[in-house]
Amino acid sequence: MLELIAKQHNAWVGYLINNGCPSSIAEDIVQEMYIKIHKSCATAQKIMFNDDEVNHGYIRVTLMNLYRDYYRSKSRFTVVSLDDNEVEAKKLQQEEYHKAVDAEIELIKENQSDIDFLKRIARAIDSFEDSYNRNAARTYFLSDLTLREVSELSGISLTSLFNSVKHYKAMLVSELGNELTEHLKTRVL
């Protein structure tokens, strides 16, 4: 497992550098990540999708957590500087880093909840009986296409598709509730 992860060593170091970590520290954090993964071999299911595919999201979150831990441990000690501007600049840099890490973690969480919700929509649509309109509705609800684009792709008239989507939307709202309404607020019917 570690051999597969280590094959992408430069990518892991580059990921940290792209997220504001100095290259000298990035190398050490990647090494710490290897040690942490080696110690926690029980989580192999989280680290690997299958025998030869690494879960990049898990590795990235681990790297960012180690980087954040590094900054926390570094901030425990007060460094006195003769230049107040240098101290302020470092504080601002740390605040920007923490905001970026928090934003990335939220993005990962949002993407996972979106994927789970789209799977729930797909299962609900698959339970509908009419396969002709079901496929068009599935395309509409699970993609970013407008009704007009779905109509052109499927060959179903816009009016017929509008009525079908309206009908399926009512059925989905009864199954999925307000969550679907929130999801569709940005969509054009």
Secondary structure, DSSP 8 states (H G I E B T S, - for coil): -HHHHHTTHHHHHHHHHHTT--HHHHHHHHHHHHHHHHHTGGGHHHHEEETTEE-HHHHHHHHHHHHHHHHHHHHTS----S-HHHHHHHHHHHHHHHHHHHHHHHHHHHHHHHHHHHHHHHHHHHT-S-HHHHHHHHHHHHSS--HHHHHHHH---HHHHHHHHHHHHHHHHHHHTHHHHHHHTT---
